[in-house]
Amino acid sequence: MTSPQELVSMIVSKAVKMAELMNIPILGLVENFSYFKAPDTGAQYNVFGESHIDEIAAEHDLKVLAKMPIEPKLAAACDKGMIELFDVAWLDPVAKDLEELSPKEFA
């Protein structure tokens, strides 16, 4: 999990390298706080700057699984203990990839 700031990109690169050294498989990268979509206009804003996740993923031969937006309704659902009722498609590609993995890949 990462966010768009450049410093975070450096930390993610180090974490990926450490996982590689320890032979820990990485399914892919998820970027949190990737953007904010204005509810009144639908305009998308990169509050934390331009994303670097695609570059990091390419550098380490990983997939970008999702770019999750800043979503106040998600935070509210978490606060109410009702996160399972929050229905969005942001992580659908992650679920699909997990379903396609064989049990041997988790061993």
C-alpha positions as CSV (number, residue, x, y, z in Angstrom):
1,M,0.0,0.0,0.0
2,T,1.4,3.4,-0.9
3,S,0.4,7.0,-1.5
4,P,1.4,9.4,-4.2
5,Q,4.1,11.4,-2.4
6,E,7.6,11.0,-3.7
7,L,9.1,10.1,-0.3
8,V,6.5,7.3,0.1
9,S,7.6,6.0,-3.3
10,M,11.2,5.7,-2.0
11,I,9.9,3.8,1.1
12,V,7.8,1.4,-1.1
13,S,10.8,0.7,-3.3
14,K,12.8,-0.2,-0.2
15,A,10.0,-2.5,1.1
16,V,9.8,-4.2,-2.3
17,K,13.5,-4.8,-2.3
18,M,13.4,-6.2,1.2
19,A,10.5,-8.6,0.3
20,E,12.5,-9.7,-2.8
21,L,15.6,-10.4,-0.6
22,M,13.4,-12.5,1.7
23,N,11.7,-14.3,-1.1
24,I,8.3,-13.0,-0.1
25,P,6.0,-12.9,-3.1
26,I,4.3,-9.6,-3.9
27,L,0.9,-9.7,-5.6
28,G,1.1,-6.0,-6.6
29,L,0.8,-2.4,-5.4
30,V,-2.2,-0.5,-4.2
31,E,-2.0,3.3,-4.0
32,N,-4.1,4.9,-1.3
33,F,-5.2,8.6,-1.3
34,S,-4.5,8.5,-5.0
35,Y,-6.9,11.4,-5.9
36,F,-10.0,13.2,-4.7
37,K,-13.1,13.4,-6.9
38,A,-15.2,16.5,-6.2
39,P,-18.8,15.3,-5.5
40,D,-20.3,18.4,-7.0
41,T,-18.4,18.6,-10.2
42,G,-16.8,15.1,-10.6
43,A,-13.4,16.9,-11.2
44,Q,-10.4,14.8,-10.1
45,Y,-7.7,16.4,-8.0
46,N,-4.3,14.9,-7.1
47,V,-4.2,16.3,-3.6
48,F,-0.8,14.7,-2.8
49,G,0.8,15.3,-6.1
50,E,1.3,13.2,-9.2
51,S,1.4,9.4,-8.7
52,H,4.6,7.5,-9.1
53,I,3.1,4.1,-8.6
54,D,3.2,3.0,-12.2
55,E,7.0,3.8,-12.4
56,I,7.7,1.9,-9.1
57,A,5.6,-1.1,-10.3
58,A,7.4,-1.1,-13.7
59,E,10.8,-0.8,-12.0
60,H,10.1,-4.0,-9.9
61,D,8.0,-5.8,-12.6
62,L,4.8,-5.6,-10.4
63,K,1.2,-4.9,-11.2
64,V,-0.7,-1.8,-10.0
65,L,-3.7,-3.4,-8.5
66,A,-5.7,-0.3,-7.5
67,K,-5.5,3.4,-7.1
68,M,-7.9,4.2,-4.3
69,P,-9.3,7.8,-3.9
70,I,-9.8,9.9,-0.8
71,E,-13.3,9.0,0.0
72,P,-15.0,10.6,3.1
73,K,-17.9,8.1,2.9
74,L,-15.4,5.2,3.3
75,A,-14.0,6.8,6.5
76,A,-17.5,7.3,7.9
77,A,-18.3,3.7,7.2
78,C,-15.2,2.6,9.0
79,D,-16.0,4.8,12.0
80,K,-19.5,3.3,12.2
81,G,-18.1,-0.2,12.0
82,M,-20.0,-0.8,8.8
83,I,-17.1,-1.1,6.3
84,E,-18.5,-4.3,4.8
85,L,-21.6,-2.3,3.6
86,F,-19.5,0.1,1.7
87,D,-19.8,-1.0,-1.9
88,V,-17.1,0.2,-4.4
89,A,-15.2,-1.4,-7.2
90,W,-11.7,-0.1,-6.4
91,L,-10.4,-3.4,-5.2
92,D,-12.2,-5.7,-7.7
93,P,-9.0,-6.3,-9.7
94,V,-7.3,-7.4,-6.5
95,A,-10.1,-9.9,-5.7
96,K,-9.9,-11.2,-9.3
97,D,-6.1,-11.7,-9.0
98,L,-6.5,-13.5,-5.7
99,E,-9.2,-15.8,-7.1
100,E,-6.9,-16.8,-10.0
101,L,-4.0,-17.7,-7.7
102,S,-3.4,-21.4,-7.0
103,P,-2.9,-22.6,-3.4
104,K,0.7,-23.5,-4.2
105,E,1.4,-19.8,-4.8
106,F,0.7,-19.1,-1.1
107,A,2.9,-21.8,0.2
